């Protein structure tokens, strides 16, 4: 959706490593994306902000803590945001397995930025967590989609080995076959 919408999509993501992986994958597909987080040098951050202002970025990844940082809200409020995407939205809820207090402020952030669209995504939301997400984000009559957790591309297998040498050989074999 970010590529079809005008302006930028602000992706709120909890982990620096996750941001880096997702932005790298987007770059590999020639999609203009960037992240702003504490891993950047001042010069890099300045360049990314300039690229955002000049319309060179379609997806901008930030942690919820970044939104609370002095001066950042003023910067982002001046940008044409078409969509806010909240990744790992279960972090909003104290019932979730990964509660992050700054996620609890995202409803107020939405209220200030007034994006025309918001999507909250998580793979781990109980009914209580889903209710919290809707309440905290101040969503009015949202469309809620719940899918099962069956992932046919994943399987669990236990290999019995005896000793470190066999264990290393099994790990090498798994690495050659894919993830393990």
Residue, then its C-alpha position, 0 to 999 in steps of 0.5 A: x500500500x505504501x507505494x500506491x499511496x501519496x506521501x509516506x508510510x510511517x512504520x512503528x517497529x520495536x527492534x533496530x535489527x528488525x528495522x534494518x532487515x526490513x529496510x534492507x529487503x525493501x532496498x533489494x526490491x528498489x523500494x525507497x525506505x529508511x529507518x531512524x534509530x539510535x544506530x545512526x550517526x548524526x550526519x546519516x540521520x540528517x540525510x534521511x530527514x532531508x530525503x523524507x522532506x524531499x519525497x525520496x522516502x516512501x517508508x520510514x521506520x521508527x521505534x515508538x520511543x523515537x516518536x517521543x523524542x524531543x523535536x521528532x514529533x514536530x518534524x514528522x508532523x510536517x510530513x505528508x503521512x498517508x499511513x501509519x503501520x504499527x508492527x508488533x502491535x501486541x507491544x501496546x497491551x500490558x496483556x501482550x508478551x512484550x509490553x513497551x510503555x511508549x507503545x501506549x502513547x501511539x493513540x495520542x500520536x495518531x490523534x496529533x498526526x491524523x493519518x488517513x489510515x492506520x494498520x496494526x499488525x501482530x501474530x500474537x494477539x489474544x482477544x484481550x490484546x486485540x481489544x487493547x490495540x483498538x482502545x489504545x490506538x483510538x480506532x473507531x469501528x476497525x476492521x479486525x482480521x484474525x488468521x490461524x497460526x498454522x504455518x504449513x511451511x514450518x515444521x519441527x523435527x528433533x535430531x538425536x546426536x551423540x556428542x559435539x562432533x555429531x551435533x556440529x555435523x548436523x548443524x552444518x547439514x541443516x545450514x546447507x538445507x536452509x534455516x534450522 
